[in-house]
Amino acid sequence: MLHTVNKSPFEKSTLKSCLAHARDGDAVLLIEDAVYGAMKGTDAAGEIWPRKGRFAFFVLGPDLAARGLDPARLIDGFTVIDYEGFVDLVVEHDTTQSWL
Amino acid sequence: MATDEEPGSGGGVEAKKFLYVNRRAPYGTIYALESLEVVLIGAAFEQDVTLAFFDDGVFQLTKGQDTKALGVKNFSPTYNALGDYEVTKLYVEKESLSERGLTVNDLMAITYEDEDDDWAEKPSIHLVSRSELADIMAEQDVILSF
């Protein structure tokens, strides 16, 4: 399954709930304000890095750039994708769950 | 309306202290842009304006915003125009920055020209603690939250 999350982990508990429900081998894509959750050194990073081995983590590049976030400061293990990559991910997975 | 009751006219009514609270990240929702637009429109009323940035609102001020691939307008340069509208007090909360792994060096250097000091360029951003911000909030007459 592909999970997408679009809200900041500092504002909503959506990312936390998504990661608590996703199963090993699932893909998790952060878009829109959720991209802040992919950055190193934040209070929310603890949601992500302990689970790195279990899920494939992706983050949408255009949303990072819009917010002035440097890809060099991403938590290790994130793959940056563009909109074409987003489409590819959706096509590759039988089901997409958009966590709003 | 009697002209000597107009705010800022010197007709005897003191300017009110307006606080604009910014707690949300830019671009994911429209709140950040709407807040900025209300501040600019409200500047016409010549009140004593303060902007507070905390929680995810601190993200509104990060430098290097590039929205080309998103196809929306990058409105971050507009914060630099606030000084021209005599909005010179931007309070950024320290705790919100550190919770998000940010320092003041990640933010735009927003300045204003002080007409009472030979147009010297001064910083508009002031870092404050959560409790200092609470004190600032307690002094306000009108609070608009975004």
gemmi code that builds the backbone of each chain (N, CA, C; Angstrom):
import gemmi

chains = {
    "A": [
        ("MET", (0.845, -1.203, 0.000), (0.000, 0.000, 0.000), (0.877, 1.249, 0.000)),
        ("LEU", (0.368, 2.296, -0.649), (1.006, 3.610, -0.592), (0.175, 4.481, 0.344)),
        ("HIS", (0.855, 5.091, 1.317), (0.196, 6.036, 2.210), (0.714, 7.428, 1.876)),
        ("THR", (-0.179, 8.414, 1.742), (0.281, 9.790, 1.613), (-0.241, 10.574, 2.816)),
        ("VAL", (0.613, 11.480, 3.317), (0.244, 12.332, 4.444), (0.510, 13.761, 4.025)),
        ("ASN", (-0.441, 14.684, 4.302), (-0.263, 16.053, 3.826), (-0.242, 17.124, 4.903)),
        ("LYS", (-0.345, 16.750, 6.175), (-0.353, 17.772, 7.229), (0.917, 17.698, 8.068)),
        ("SER", (1.331, 18.853, 8.570), (2.527, 18.947, 9.401), (2.357, 18.122, 10.680)),
        ("PRO", (3.378, 17.341, 11.055), (3.287, 16.538, 12.278), (3.272, 17.389, 13.543)),
        ("PHE", (3.595, 18.688, 13.386), (3.557, 19.586, 14.546), (2.158, 20.143, 14.750)),
        ("GLU", (1.333, 20.035, 13.705), (-0.003, 20.603, 13.769), (-1.058, 19.517, 14.030)),
        ("LYS", (-0.864, 18.355, 13.399), (-1.851, 17.281, 13.531), (-1.145, 15.959, 13.838)),
        ("SER", (-1.914, 15.025, 14.366), (-1.354, 13.715, 14.708), (-1.495, 12.724, 13.559)),
        ("THR", (-1.810, 13.239, 12.373), (-2.060, 12.371, 11.215), (-0.880, 11.468, 10.886)),
        ("LEU", (0.345, 12.029, 10.867), (1.516, 11.220, 10.511), (1.697, 10.083, 11.508)),
        ("LYS", (1.522, 10.412, 12.772), (1.651, 9.424, 13.852), (0.649, 8.280, 13.638)),
        ("SER", (-0.588, 8.644, 13.322), (-1.622, 7.629, 13.137), (-1.339, 6.787, 11.894)),
        ("CYS", (-0.916, 7.440, 10.819), (-0.571, 6.721, 9.583), (0.494, 5.682, 9.866)),
        ("LEU", (1.577, 6.098, 10.542), (2.690, 5.179, 10.784), (2.304, 4.058, 11.745)),
        ("ALA", (1.325, 4.321, 12.596), (0.850, 3.287, 13.519), (-0.023, 2.257, 12.813)),
        ("HIS", (-0.553, 2.622, 11.647), (-1.440, 1.711, 10.914), (-0.777, 1.076, 9.706)),
        ("ALA", (0.302, 1.663, 9.197), (0.961, 1.107, 8.015), (1.620, -0.220, 8.363)),
        ("ARG", (1.780, -1.078, 7.358), (2.372, -2.395, 7.595), (3.727, -2.488, 6.921)),
        ("ASP", (4.572, -3.354, 7.442), (5.933, -3.507, 6.919), (5.917, -3.639, 5.404)),
        ("GLY", (6.814, -2.922, 4.747), (6.890, -2.987, 3.299), (6.048, -1.942, 2.591)),
        ("ASP", (5.178, -1.236, 3.329), (4.380, -0.174, 2.717), (5.274, 1.010, 2.355)),
        ("ALA", (4.771, 1.834, 1.422), (5.446, 3.076, 1.071), (4.716, 4.226, 1.748)),
        ("VAL", (5.479, 5.188, 2.269), (4.891, 6.367, 2.902), (5.449, 7.600, 2.207)),
        ("LEU", (4.548, 8.420, 1.637), (4.951, 9.614, 0.900), (4.458, 10.846, 1.640)),
        ("LEU", (5.384, 11.762, 1.944), (5.021, 13.019, 2.604), (4.886, 14.111, 1.551)),
        ("ILE", (3.740, 14.806, 1.569), (3.485, 15.899, 0.617), (2.986, 17.119, 1.381)),
        ("GLU", (2.914, 18.250, 0.692), (2.406, 19.509, 1.261), (3.077, 19.787, 2.606)),
        ("ASP", (2.342, 20.166, 3.628), (2.967, 20.548, 4.901), (3.602, 19.368, 5.644)),
        ("ALA", (3.293, 18.142, 5.241), (3.877, 16.979, 5.923), (5.372, 16.862, 5.670)),
        ("VAL", (5.871, 17.548, 4.618), (7.309, 17.438, 4.305), (8.188, 17.917, 5.459)),
        ("TYR", (7.627, 18.784, 6.328), (8.408, 19.233, 7.493), (8.772, 18.041, 8.373)),
        ("GLY", (7.984, 16.973, 8.310), (8.236, 15.777, 9.109), (9.433, 14.974, 8.626)),
        ("ALA", (9.950, 15.306, 7.450), (11.080, 14.562, 6.890), (12.429, 15.170, 7.278)),
        ("MET", (12.391, 16.307, 7.985), (13.644, 17.026, 8.274), (14.307, 16.508, 9.542)),
        ("LYS", (15.645, 16.501, 9.514), (16.439, 16.078, 10.661), (16.320, 17.073, 11.795)),
        ("GLY", (16.515, 16.572, 13.020), (16.691, 17.474, 14.152), (15.437, 18.172, 14.649)),
        ("THR", (14.272, 17.621, 14.340), (13.049, 18.227, 14.867), (12.446, 17.302, 15.925)),
        ("ASP", (11.505, 17.835, 16.696), (10.837, 17.021, 17.715), (9.980, 15.923, 17.090)),
        ("ALA", (9.689, 16.045, 15.787), (8.845, 15.039, 15.127), (9.671, 13.936, 14.476)),
        ("ALA", (10.985, 14.135, 14.398), (11.825, 13.158, 13.691), (11.754, 11.781, 14.337)),
        ("GLY", (11.434, 11.760, 15.619), (11.329, 10.498, 16.343), (10.224, 9.588, 15.850)),
        ("GLU", (9.279, 10.155, 15.077), (8.224, 9.321, 14.481), (8.801, 8.477, 13.349)),
        ("ILE", (9.784, 9.039, 12.674), (10.268, 8.472, 11.413), (11.437, 7.512, 11.594)),
        ("TRP", (12.558, 8.023, 12.186), (13.781, 7.245, 12.048), (13.758, 5.863, 12.708)),
        ("PRO", (13.012, 5.661, 13.807), (12.992, 4.282, 14.334), (12.286, 3.306, 13.399)),
        ("ARG", (11.522, 3.839, 12.446), (10.736, 2.960, 11.578), (11.338, 2.841, 10.181)),
        ("LYS", (12.539, 3.377, 10.001), (13.117, 3.449, 8.659), (13.200, 2.097, 7.979)),
        ("GLY", (13.514, 1.043, 8.733), (13.668, -0.270, 8.128), (12.350, -0.878, 7.682)),
        ("ARG", (11.256, -0.403, 8.220), (9.952, -1.038, 7.986), (9.231, -0.498, 6.761)),
        ("PHE", (9.423, 0.785, 6.475), (8.684, 1.397, 5.362), (9.652, 2.035, 4.374)),
        ("ALA", (9.178, 2.229, 3.136), (9.930, 2.998, 2.156), (9.415, 4.430, 2.247)),
        ("PHE", (10.291, 5.370, 2.663), (9.871, 6.759, 2.854), (10.200, 7.618, 1.644)),
        ("PHE", (9.209, 8.401, 1.210), (9.381, 9.318, 0.090), (8.913, 10.713, 0.496)),
        ("VAL", (9.475, 11.723, -0.171), (9.042, 13.092, 0.097), (8.962, 13.834, -1.243)),
        ("LEU", (7.971, 14.711, -1.404), (7.742, 15.392, -2.675), (8.639, 16.632, -2.785)),
        ("GLY", (9.565, 16.592, -3.755), (10.551, 17.654, -3.930), (9.987, 19.059, -4.075)),
        ("PRO", (8.979, 19.253, -4.957), (8.418, 20.608, -5.115), (7.905, 21.199, -3.795)),
        ("ASP", (7.379, 20.356, -2.902), (6.886, 20.884, -1.620), (8.050, 21.254, -0.690)),
        ("LEU", (9.178, 20.540, -0.807), (10.376, 20.913, -0.029), (10.888, 22.269, -0.500)),
        ("ALA", (11.019, 22.406, -1.822), (11.576, 23.635, -2.402), (10.710, 24.849, -2.077)),
        ("ALA", (9.398, 24.686, -2.151), (8.492, 25.814, -1.894), (8.687, 26.348, -0.480)),
        ("ARG", (9.012, 25.439, 0.449), (9.147, 25.812, 1.862), (10.573, 26.177, 2.232)),
        ("GLY", (11.469, 26.202, 1.255), (12.856, 26.567, 1.519), (13.611, 25.497, 2.289)),
        ("LEU", (13.183, 24.232, 2.185), (13.826, 23.154, 2.932), (14.928, 22.517, 2.096)),
        ("ASP", (16.099, 22.344, 2.694), (17.273, 21.821, 1.998), (17.273, 20.293, 2.033)),
        ("PRO", (17.275, 19.644, 0.862), (17.280, 18.178, 0.822), (18.458, 17.563, 1.585)),
        ("ALA", (19.545, 18.334, 1.742), (20.703, 17.827, 2.494), (20.375, 17.638, 3.971)),
        ("ARG", (19.293, 18.258, 4.445), (18.919, 18.163, 5.855), (17.765, 17.192, 6.107)),
        ("LEU", (17.489, 16.340, 5.118), (16.454, 15.326, 5.288), (16.963, 14.201, 6.178)),
        ("ILE", (16.056, 13.547, 6.890), (16.394, 12.336, 7.641), (16.905, 11.310, 6.627)),
        ("ASP", (17.987, 10.585, 7.000), (18.539, 9.561, 6.101), (17.467, 8.549, 5.732)),
        ("GLY", (17.469, 8.159, 4.468), (16.542, 7.106, 4.066), (15.350, 7.620, 3.291)),
        ("PHE", (15.196, 8.950, 3.174), (14.105, 9.500, 2.367), (14.547, 9.585, 0.908)),
        ("THR", (13.637, 9.217, 0.012), (13.877, 9.425, -1.406), (13.040, 10.618, -1.844)),
        ("VAL", (13.693, 11.602, -2.482), (12.969, 12.771, -2.976), (12.415, 12.433, -4.349)),
        ("ILE", (11.120, 12.655, -4.552), (10.523, 12.401, -5.857), (9.823, 13.658, -6.359)),
        ("ASP", (9.583, 13.705, -7.686), (8.820, 14.819, -8.257), (7.413, 14.313, -8.585)),
        ("TYR", (6.619, 15.155, -9.286), (5.236, 14.766, -9.555), (5.144, 13.509, -10.424)),
        ("GLU", (6.095, 13.350, -11.345), (6.080, 12.128, -12.173), (6.325, 10.909, -11.302)),
        ("GLY", (7.253, 11.057, -10.349), (7.542, 9.963, -9.424), (6.335, 9.630, -8.566)),
        ("PHE", (5.543, 10.660, -8.238), (4.319, 10.491, -7.458), (3.351, 9.593, -8.236)),
        ("VAL", (3.198, 9.903, -9.518), (2.319, 9.094, -10.363), (2.821, 7.654, -10.414)),
        ("ASP", (4.137, 7.479, -10.593), (4.723, 6.135, -10.637), (4.403, 5.355, -9.375)),
        ("LEU", (4.557, 6.013, -8.219), (4.287, 5.339, -6.940), (2.835, 4.870, -6.863)),
        ("VAL", (1.927, 5.713, -7.298), (0.502, 5.357, -7.246), (0.230, 4.158, -8.147)),
        ("VAL", (0.829, 4.178, -9.337), (0.624, 3.090, -10.304), (1.195, 1.771, -9.776)),
        ("GLU", (2.334, 1.873, -9.074), (3.013, 0.660, -8.571), (2.258, -0.027, -7.443)),
        ("HIS", (1.401, 0.692, -6.743), (0.730, 0.107, -5.575), (-0.737, -0.168, -5.875)),
        ("ASP", (-1.242, -1.306, -5.367), (-2.633, -1.668, -5.628), (-3.586, -0.640, -5.033)),
        ("THR", (-3.209, -0.123, -3.872), (-4.103, 0.788, -3.152), (-3.325, 2.000, -2.638)),
        ("THR", (-3.945, 3.171, -2.676), (-3.368, 4.373, -2.077), (-4.296, 4.857, -0.983)),
        ("GLN", (-3.725, 5.132, 0.184), (-4.520, 5.708, 1.270), (-4.013, 7.123, 1.505)),
        ("SER", (-4.871, 8.130, 1.270), (-4.494, 9.528, 1.481), (-4.946, 9.946, 2.872)),
        ("TRP", (-3.995, 10.136, 3.766), (-4.303, 10.544, 5.138), (-4.402, 12.073, 5.143)),
        ("LEU", (-5.584, 12.620, 5.370), (-5.795, 14.081, 5.284), (-5.831, 14.716, 6.683)),
    ],
    "B": [
        ("MET", (-19.382, 60.358, 9.941), (-18.486, 60.066, 11.075), (-17.642, 61.295, 11.374)),
        ("ALA", (-17.564, 61.666, 12.638), (-16.783, 62.853, 13.020), (-15.300, 62.579, 12.792)),
        ("THR", (-14.612, 63.494, 12.112), (-13.207, 63.228, 11.771), (-12.311, 63.186, 12.988)),
        ("ASP", (-12.674, 63.853, 14.080), (-11.735, 63.807, 15.198), (-11.842, 62.495, 15.987)),
        ("GLU", (-12.674, 61.554, 15.482), (-12.709, 60.227, 16.116), (-11.926, 59.213, 15.298)),
        ("GLU", (-11.373, 59.635, 14.153), (-10.643, 58.680, 13.306), (-9.329, 58.291, 13.969)),
        ("PRO", (-8.984, 57.005, 13.940), (-7.733, 56.561, 14.562), (-6.534, 57.213, 13.910)),
        ("GLY", (-5.530, 57.535, 14.693), (-4.279, 58.046, 14.134), (-4.391, 59.468, 13.639)),
        ("SER", (-5.525, 60.106, 13.790), (-5.712, 61.447, 13.232), (-5.237, 62.517, 14.193)),
        ("GLY", (-4.866, 62.114, 15.416), (-4.463, 63.124, 16.404), (-5.669, 63.778, 17.028)),
        ("GLY", (-6.877, 63.198, 16.732), (-8.107, 63.801, 17.258), (-8.410, 63.353, 18.676)),
        ("GLY", (-7.458, 62.652, 19.320), (-7.651, 62.292, 20.724), (-7.852, 60.806, 20.951)),
        ("VAL", (-8.042, 59.995, 19.895), (-8.210, 58.549, 20.103), (-6.866, 57.860, 19.891)),
        ("GLU", (-6.407, 57.148, 20.899), (-5.116, 56.456, 20.789), (-5.215, 55.256, 19.868)),
        ("ALA", (-4.111, 54.973, 19.176), (-4.067, 53.790, 18.328), (-4.192, 52.550, 19.212)),
        ("LYS", (-4.923, 51.575, 18.727), (-5.064, 50.321, 19.474), (-3.923, 49.388, 19.130)),
        ("LYS", (-3.637, 48.477, 20.061), (-2.586, 47.487, 19.835), (-3.223, 46.266, 19.196)),
        ("PHE", (-2.835, 46.037, 17.913), (-3.342, 44.911, 17.145), (-2.282, 43.824, 17.094)),
        ("LEU", (-2.667, 42.606, 17.424), (-1.746, 41.477, 17.286), (-2.281, 40.500, 16.257)),
        ("TYR", (-1.430, 40.114, 15.303), (-1.775, 39.085, 14.318), (-1.004, 37.825, 14.698)),
        ("VAL", (-1.729, 36.770, 15.032), (-1.112, 35.511, 15.465), (-0.988, 34.573, 14.268)),
        ("ASN", (0.225, 34.121, 13.974), (0.481, 33.237, 12.842), (1.024, 31.916, 13.339)),
        ("ARG", (0.225, 30.857, 13.212), (0.610, 29.557, 13.754), (0.699, 28.464, 12.713)),
        ("ARG", (0.449, 28.788, 11.451), (0.391, 27.732, 10.445), (1.484, 27.869, 9.407)),
        ("ALA", (1.882, 26.730, 8.823), (2.905, 26.709, 7.784), (2.365, 27.337, 6.505)),
        ("PRO", (3.253, 27.854, 5.650), (2.807, 28.436, 4.379), (2.509, 27.350, 3.352)),
        ("TYR", (1.715, 27.697, 2.369), (1.433, 26.901, 1.166), (0.487, 25.720, 1.362)),
        ("GLY", (0.569, 24.957, 2.445), (-0.330, 23.815, 2.637), (-1.774, 24.256, 2.839)),
        ("THR", (-1.918, 25.430, 3.484), (-3.245, 26.050, 3.595), (-3.055, 27.523, 3.254)),
        ("ILE", (-4.170, 28.244, 3.156), (-4.122, 29.628, 2.696), (-3.951, 30.629, 3.843)),
        ("TYR", (-3.948, 30.130, 5.088), (-3.942, 31.019, 6.251), (-2.776, 31.996, 6.265)),
        ("ALA", (-1.566, 31.523, 5.936), (-0.377, 32.382, 6.024), (-0.488, 33.558, 5.061)),
        ("LEU", (-0.914, 33.285, 3.840), (-1.047, 34.343, 2.839), (-2.177, 35.297, 3.221)),
        ("GLU", (-3.293, 34.749, 3.670), (-4.439, 35.586, 4.058), (-4.054, 36.526, 5.194)),
        ("SER", (-3.324, 35.994, 6.171), (-2.890, 36.799, 7.318), (-2.063, 37.983, 6.849)),
        ("LEU", (-1.093, 37.710, 5.975), (-0.221, 38.773, 5.472), (-1.031, 39.824, 4.732)),
        ("GLU", (-1.997, 39.385, 3.938), (-2.822, 40.328, 3.181), (-3.677, 41.177, 4.111)),
        ("VAL", (-4.195, 40.598, 5.179), (-4.987, 41.370, 6.144), (-4.109, 42.410, 6.835)),
        ("VAL", (-2.867, 42.035, 7.158), (-1.946, 42.988, 7.792), (-1.723, 44.184, 6.875)),
        ("LEU", (-1.489, 43.917, 5.582), (-1.200, 45.001, 4.643), (-2.419, 45.907, 4.460)),
        ("ILE", (-3.598, 45.299, 4.373), (-4.823, 46.090, 4.230), (-5.065, 46.879, 5.514)),
        ("GLY", (-4.876, 46.225, 6.651), (-5.124, 46.859, 7.950), (-4.166, 47.990, 8.247)),
        ("ALA", (-3.000, 48.007, 7.567), (-2.020, 49.075, 7.790), (-2.608, 50.438, 7.477)),
        ("ALA", (-3.615, 50.466, 6.606), (-4.270, 51.728, 6.265), (-4.924, 52.365, 7.478)),
        ("PHE", (-5.211, 51.586, 8.502), (-5.887, 52.122, 9.677), (-4.927, 52.645, 10.737)),
        ("GLU", (-3.616, 52.561, 10.465), (-2.583, 53.170, 11.318), (-2.690, 52.829, 12.803)),
        ("GLN", (-2.873, 51.555, 13.100), (-2.880, 51.132, 14.507), (-1.480, 50.637, 14.874)),
        ("ASP", (-1.317, 50.229, 16.134), (-0.024, 49.768, 16.633), (0.045, 48.248, 16.423)),
        ("VAL", (0.686, 47.837, 15.317), (0.615, 46.447, 14.872), (1.817, 45.619, 15.287)),
        ("THR", (1.529, 44.425, 15.777), (2.558, 43.441, 16.106), (2.193, 42.126, 15.426)),
        ("LEU", (3.186, 41.412, 14.915), (2.968, 40.085, 14.343), (3.685, 39.058, 15.214)),
        ("ALA", (3.003, 37.970, 15.535), (3.633, 36.889, 16.300), (3.694, 35.651, 15.419)),
        ("PHE", (4.855, 34.991, 15.422), (5.043, 33.762, 14.658), (5.469, 32.680, 15.642)),
        ("PHE", (4.627, 31.660, 15.800), (5.010, 30.542, 16.658), (4.294, 29.287, 16.194)),
        ("ASP", (4.557, 28.156, 16.833), (4.130, 26.844, 16.327), (4.569, 26.772, 14.858)),
        ("ASP", (3.759, 26.260, 13.956), (4.204, 26.135, 12.565), (4.301, 27.475, 11.838)),
        ("GLY", (3.861, 28.556, 12.467), (3.962, 29.883, 11.854), (5.398, 30.311, 11.601)),
        ("VAL", (6.341, 29.780, 12.373), (7.742, 30.148, 12.163), (8.219, 29.731, 10.764)),
        ("PHE", (7.569, 28.712, 10.196), (7.949, 28.250, 8.857), (7.648, 29.295, 7.783)),
        ("GLN", (6.759, 30.251, 8.065), (6.420, 31.264, 7.059), (7.622, 32.136, 6.709)),
        ("LEU", (8.585, 32.231, 7.645), (9.689, 33.165, 7.494), (10.987, 32.514, 7.018)),
        ("THR", (10.955, 31.220, 6.670), (12.205, 30.570, 6.246), (12.676, 31.165, 4.929)),
        ("LYS", (14.028, 31.219, 4.772), (14.558, 31.766, 3.531), (14.621, 30.674, 2.477)),
        ("GLY", (14.855, 31.088, 1.243), (15.051, 30.139, 0.150), (13.796, 29.480, -0.369)),
        ("GLN", (12.636, 30.094, -0.166), (11.400, 29.498, -0.676), (11.374, 29.616, -2.203)),
        ("ASP", (11.162, 28.479, -2.860), (11.140, 28.432, -4.331), (9.909, 27.642, -4.758)),
        ("THR", (8.893, 28.339, -5.237), (7.612, 27.689, -5.515), (7.393, 27.366, -6.985)),
        ("LYS", (8.420, 27.492, -7.803), (8.258, 27.286, -9.254), (7.593, 25.957, -9.574)),
        ("ALA", (8.086, 24.884, -8.965), (7.558, 23.558, -9.309), (6.140, 23.344, -8.787)),
        ("LEU", (5.735, 24.174, -7.810), (4.367, 24.038, -7.287), (3.377, 24.830, -8.112)),
        ("GLY", (3.859, 25.795, -8.856), (2.963, 26.614, -9.657), (2.115, 27.586, -8.853)),
        ("VAL", (2.575, 27.942, -7.645), (1.881, 28.981, -6.873), (2.862, 30.113, -6.622)),
        ("LYS", (2.329, 31.279, -6.227), (3.178, 32.438, -6.017), (3.981, 32.301, -4.730)),
        ("ASN", (5.250, 32.628, -4.793), (6.100, 32.704, -3.606), (5.843, 34.066, -2.965)),
        ("PHE", (5.133, 34.085, -1.848), (4.808, 35.373, -1.247), (5.778, 35.772, -0.126)),
        ("SER", (6.840, 34.984, 0.073), (7.764, 35.319, 1.176), (8.442, 36.681, 1.012)),
        ("PRO", (8.733, 37.146, -0.237), (9.341, 38.487, -0.352), (8.456, 39.593, 0.219)),
        ("THR", (7.162, 39.360, 0.286), (6.246, 40.396, 0.766), (6.491, 40.758, 2.230)),
        ("TYR", (7.030, 39.822, 3.009), (7.331, 40.135, 4.407), (8.327, 41.293, 4.491)),
        ("ASN", (9.194, 41.398, 3.470), (10.179, 42.487, 3.459), (9.555, 43.848, 3.230)),
        ("ALA", (8.321, 43.875, 2.729), (7.640, 45.145, 2.476), (6.944, 45.685, 3.723)),
        ("LEU", (6.840, 44.845, 4.761), (6.090, 45.255, 5.962), (6.630, 46.543, 6.576)),
        ("GLY", (7.950, 46.722, 6.532), (8.563, 47.928, 7.103), (8.029, 49.195, 6.463)),
        ("ASP", (7.772, 49.129, 5.163), (7.244, 50.293, 4.431), (5.842, 50.647, 4.898)),
        ("TYR", (5.149, 49.675, 5.507), (3.797, 49.905, 6.008), (3.825, 50.190, 7.509)),
        ("GLU", (5.025, 50.478, 8.031), (5.231, 50.748, 9.458), (4.858, 49.563, 10.342)),
        ("VAL", (4.957, 48.350, 9.793), (4.817, 47.143, 10.605), (6.242, 46.647, 10.836)),
        ("THR", (6.741, 46.907, 12.030), (8.163, 46.680, 12.285), (8.408, 45.721, 13.441)),
        ("LYS", (7.339, 45.183, 14.030), (7.499, 44.292, 15.183), (7.032, 42.887, 14.822)),
        ("LEU", (8.007, 42.028, 14.522), (7.724, 40.632, 14.202), (8.369, 39.785, 15.291)),
        ("TYR", (7.553, 39.172, 16.139), (8.089, 38.348, 17.232), (8.055, 36.885, 16.825)),
        ("VAL", (9.218, 36.240, 16.924), (9.342, 34.821, 16.579), (9.701, 34.065, 17.854)),
        ("GLU", (8.959, 32.984, 18.121), (9.140, 32.252, 19.378), (10.296, 31.261, 19.297)),
        ("LYS", (11.202, 31.355, 20.275), (12.408, 30.510, 20.294), (12.069, 29.026, 20.415)),
        ("GLU", (11.132, 28.694, 21.296), (10.811, 27.270, 21.510), (10.273, 26.647, 20.225)),
        ("SER", (9.442, 27.401, 19.495), (8.879, 26.863, 18.249), (9.984, 26.595, 17.229)),
        ("LEU", (11.002, 27.468, 17.205), (12.127, 27.261, 16.291), (12.878, 25.980, 16.658)),
        ("SER", (13.223, 25.836, 17.931), (14.063, 24.681, 18.289), (13.307, 23.367, 18.185)),
        ("GLU", (11.990, 23.384, 18.447), (11.187, 22.148, 18.267), (11.239, 21.695, 16.815)),
        ("ARG", (11.429, 22.654, 15.902), (11.408, 22.355, 14.469), (12.810, 22.287, 13.875)),
        ("GLY", (13.822, 22.265, 14.723), (15.197, 22.136, 14.241), (15.682, 23.365, 13.500)),
        ("LEU", (15.112, 24.545, 13.810), (15.487, 25.776, 13.107), (16.232, 26.728, 14.027)),
        ("THR", (17.054, 27.590, 13.418), (17.658, 28.700, 14.158), (17.298, 29.984, 13.411)),
        ("VAL", (17.647, 31.129, 13.994), (17.338, 32.403, 13.352), (18.039, 32.507, 11.988)),
        ("ASN", (19.142, 31.774, 11.803), (19.854, 31.805, 10.521), (19.088, 31.137, 9.391)),
        ("ASP", (18.053, 30.363, 9.733), (17.219, 29.748, 8.699), (16.139, 30.708, 8.221)),
        ("LEU", (16.004, 31.857, 8.900), (14.933, 32.793, 8.571), (15.431, 33.929, 7.687)),
        ("MET", (14.492, 34.548, 6.958), (14.830, 35.720, 6.159), (15.236, 36.862, 7.091)),
        ("ALA", (16.156, 37.697, 6.639), (16.564, 38.863, 7.433), (15.641, 40.022, 7.076)),
        ("ILE", (14.541, 40.152, 7.826), (13.561, 41.185, 7.522), (13.919, 42.450, 8.296)),
        ("THR", (13.990, 43.564, 7.582), (14.420, 44.812, 8.220), (13.456, 45.947, 7.894)),
        ("TYR", (13.602, 47.052, 8.614), (12.849, 48.270, 8.310), (13.802, 49.446, 8.423)),
        ("GLU", (13.389, 50.585, 7.874), (14.218, 51.785, 7.963), (13.622, 52.717, 9.004)),
        ("ASP", (14.387, 53.001, 10.034), (13.891, 53.800, 11.149), (13.986, 55.279, 10.817)),
        ("GLU", (12.807, 55.898, 10.550), (12.826, 57.303, 10.141), (13.279, 58.228, 11.262)),
        ("ASP", (13.203, 57.746, 12.522), (13.641, 58.566, 13.654), (15.136, 58.428, 13.917)),
        ("ASP", (15.792, 57.600, 13.114), (17.215, 57.359, 13.334), (17.954, 57.419, 12.001)),
        ("ASP", (17.667, 58.489, 11.249), (18.361, 58.714, 9.978), (18.171, 57.553, 8.992)),
        ("TRP", (16.980, 56.952, 9.026), (16.648, 55.845, 8.119), (17.594, 54.652, 8.271)),
        ("ALA", (18.157, 54.465, 9.446), (19.022, 53.305, 9.709), (18.221, 52.021, 9.559)),
        ("GLU", (18.862, 51.017, 8.936), (18.198, 49.740, 8.709), (18.294, 48.907, 9.982)),
        ("LYS", (17.135, 48.453, 10.467), (17.110, 47.677, 11.721), (16.314, 46.394, 11.541)),
        ("PRO", (16.625, 45.376, 12.333), (15.893, 44.117, 12.172), (14.460, 44.218, 12.709)),
        ("SER", (13.530, 43.658, 11.969), (12.128, 43.631, 12.397), (11.839, 42.400, 13.240)),
        ("ILE", (12.638, 41.339, 13.029), (12.410, 40.082, 13.752), (13.064, 40.145, 15.128)),
        ("HIS", (12.252, 39.807, 16.144), (12.764, 39.726, 17.515), (12.473, 38.326, 18.034)),
        ("LEU", (13.519, 37.644, 18.504), (13.309, 36.318, 19.089), (12.866, 36.480, 20.534)),
        ("VAL", (11.790, 35.794, 20.881), (11.297, 35.855, 22.259), (10.984, 34.457, 22.751)),
        ("SER", (10.998, 34.313, 24.074), (10.631, 33.024, 24.654), (9.109, 32.920, 24.685)),
        ("ARG", (8.622, 31.711, 24.911), (7.177, 31.462, 25.003), (6.545, 32.343, 26.081)),
        ("SER", (7.214, 32.475, 27.222), (6.576, 33.254, 28.302), (6.622, 34.745, 27.999)),
        ("GLU", (7.690, 35.203, 27.301), (7.736, 36.611, 26.888), (6.614, 36.887, 25.895)),
        ("LEU", (6.361, 35.910, 25.009), (5.298, 36.077, 24.024), (3.939, 36.136, 24.716)),
        ("ALA", (3.767, 35.336, 25.740), (2.510, 35.367, 26.501), (2.283, 36.756, 27.098)),
        ("ASP", (3.365, 37.381, 27.582), (3.270, 38.733, 28.141), (2.895, 39.739, 27.062)),
        ("ILE", (3.496, 39.600, 25.875), (3.178, 40.497, 24.755), (1.713, 40.365, 24.381)),
        ("MET", (1.222, 39.117, 24.352), (-0.180, 38.880, 24.001), (-1.118, 39.551, 25.002)),
        ("ALA", (-0.717, 39.518, 26.276), (-1.577, 40.065, 27.326), (-1.739, 41.576, 27.208)),
        ("GLU", (-0.806, 42.239, 26.483), (-0.850, 43.702, 26.347), (-1.757, 44.164, 25.204)),
        ("GLN", (-2.232, 43.226, 24.378), (-2.907, 43.618, 23.140), (-4.368, 43.981, 23.364)),
        ("ASP", (-4.888, 44.845, 22.478), (-6.309, 45.219, 22.521), (-7.138, 44.340, 21.605)),
        ("VAL", (-6.599, 44.071, 20.405), (-7.323, 43.297, 19.396), (-6.398, 42.197, 18.898)),
        ("ILE", (-6.885, 40.959, 18.904), (-6.047, 39.836, 18.445), (-6.751, 39.111, 17.315)),
        ("LEU", (-6.053, 39.016, 16.170), (-6.585, 38.266, 15.021), (-5.716, 37.033, 14.838)),
        ("SER", (-6.340, 35.877, 14.740), (-5.597, 34.628, 14.727), (-5.752, 33.903, 13.401)),
        ("PHE", (-4.620, 33.435, 12.864), (-4.657, 32.754, 11.566), (-3.991, 31.383, 11.659)),
    ],
}
model = gemmi.Model(1)
for chain_id, residues in chains.items():
    chain = gemmi.Chain(chain_id)
    for i, (resn, *xyz) in enumerate(residues, 1):
        res = gemmi.Residue()
        res.name, res.seqid = resn, gemmi.SeqId(i, " ")
        for name, pos in zip(("N", "CA", "C"), xyz):
            atom = gemmi.Atom()
            atom.name, atom.element = name, gemmi.Element(name[0])
            atom.pos, atom.b_iso = gemmi.Position(*pos), 0.0
            res.add_atom(atom)
        chain.add_residue(res)
    model.add_chain(chain)
structure = gemmi.Structure()
structure.add_model(model)
structure.setup_entities()
